[in-house]
Structure formats: structure tokens, C-alpha cells
Amino acid sequence: MANSLAPQNDQKTILLVTNDAVVSDFVAGSLVQNNYNVLIGRSGEEGIKQMKLYKQEIHLLLSALDMPGLNGLGLAAQVSVKWPDLKVLLMSECRGGTLVLNEGWHFLPKPFVASQLNALILTLVSPPGMVPKYKRAGFPASKKAVA
């Protein structure tokens, strides 16, 4: 599902990092359906490696918050040092308490549906004042929430 080739035209590149294969497949499928170039890492360490190997611009880090080893917060912190303008979106089943993130980092609680994810990503990777439309029809998993 991952596309390590250079993006086409104005296609944005998203680095998706999660150790959950079901979530990875669901989210990557939705992103590809909406014309994003998707790079996939199965751990925080793989995410760092993908960023170092990929020679084009990466527009968004979309990562699970909870992962063994280098978790989403640690990954975002490391990435932000080298790529300070990169947008960060963390997803989790975070229950109870308050989640405080660095400025410019965003949080998407699970469960969510594809339309929620895509709308949030559009606001993060689109130039100010220009939010393109995304496809809602034709993706059967859009009715199914990611848990």
C-alpha cells in the first residue's frame, strides 16, 4: 500500500506510523483513496528511517500515540527537531485525563471514521484558505470506525 515514489503533481505525502496492521490498512486505504502519497512505518524507529530515506517533502506525520519502543510522542519529538515545520497528528484511544501536545501537534481520538480523518488532514496539509474537497463515496470502510 505504501508508495515510496515521488508524489504526482500537487499530491501531499503522509508518513503513517502504527504497529497495528488493521489500523494501518484502513488509514492507508483512505489516504490513497483521497490522493495522498503514503509512506508506512510499523514502529517509531521505522518512521524515523522512512523520513531519512525519503528524499521528497513529507507534509504530515500521522502516528499512533501508543506503540512499543519509540511511541508516537517520542517519534514526534525527534521528528520536530529535524523537521520543525512538519505537521503532526497523533491518534489513540486515550481515555481519561488530559492530553497536552506541543504547539502545532494535533490529536485524533479513536474510534474515528474515514471522513473525520480526511477532513482533519485536509485542514493540516492545505495552504491557508484553500481546503480541497475529498472523496466520501466509494470507500466502504468510511462507515466503519477505527477502534
SULFEN-V347186 format. One record per pair of residues at least 12 apart in sequence whose C-alpha atoms are under 7 Angstrom apart, sorted by the first residue. I is the first residue (numbers start at 1). GAP is how many residues later the second one is. D is the distance in Angstrom with one decimal. If there is no record, write none. Layout:
# SULFEN-V347186
I&GAP&D, I&GAP&D
This chain:
# SULFEN-V347186
1&27&6.9, 2&36&5.3, 2&37&5.0, 2&38&5.7, 3&34&6.0, 3&35&5.5, 3&36&5.9, 4&35&6.2, 6&50&6.6, 7&30&5.9, 11&24&6.5, 11&25&5.7, 11&26&6.4, 12&24&5.4, 12&25&6.0, 12&47&6.2, 13&23&5.9, 13&24&4.5, 13&25&5.8, 13&45&5.0, 13&46&5.4, 13&47&6.9, 14&22&6.9, 14&23&6.2, 14&24&5.1, 14&25&6.2, 14&44&6.0, 14&45&5.9, 14&46&4.8, 14&47&6.0, 14&48&6.9, 15&23&6.0, 15&24&4.7, 15&25&5.9, 15&43&6.9, 15&45&6.3, 15&46&4.9, 15&47&6.0, 16&22&6.8, 16&23&6.0, 16&24&4.9, 16&25&6.2, 16&45&6.3, 16&46&4.8, 16&47&5.7, 17&23&5.8, 17&24&4.6, 17&25&5.7, 17&26&6.2, 17&27&6.7, 17&30&5.9, 17&45&6.3, 17&46&4.6, 17&47&6.4, 18&23&6.6, 18&24&5.1, 18&25&6.0, 18&45&5.9, 18&46&5.1, 19&23&4.6, 19&24&5.6, 19&48&6.4, 23&123&6.6, 30&84&6.3, 34&100&5.9, 34&101&6.0, 43&24&6.9, 44&26&4.8, 44&27&5.9, 44&28&6.7, 44&31&5.6, 45&25&6.3, 59&27&5.9, 59&28&6.4, 59&66&6.3, 60&26&5.9, 60&27&4.8, 60&28&5.8, 60&65&6.9, 61&26&6.2, 61&27&4.8, 61&28&6.1, 62&26&6.2, 62&27&4.8, 62&28&5.9, 63&26&6.4, 63&27&5.0, 63&28&6.3, 64&26&5.6, 64&27&4.9, 64&28&5.9, 65&25&5.6, 65&26&5.7, 65&27&5.4, 66&26&6.8, 72&18&6.7, 76&12&6.8, 87&17&6.5, 87&18&6.5, 87&37&6.8, 88&16&6.9, 88&17&4.8, 88&18&6.1, 89&16&6.0, 89&17&4.7, 89&18&5.5, 90&16&6.2, 90&17&4.8, 90&18&6.2, 91&16&5.7, 91&17&4.7, 91&18&5.6, 91&19&6.6, 92&16&6.8, 92&17&5.3, 92&18&5.5, 93&16&5.7, 93&17&4.9, 94&15&6.7, 110&36&6.2, 110&37&5.5, 111&34&5.4, 111&35&4.8, 111&36&4.4, 112&33&5.0, 112&34&5.3, 113&29&5.6, 113&30&6.4, 113&31&6.1, 113&32&4.5, 113&33&6.3, 114&28&4.8, 115&21&6.7, 115&27&6.4
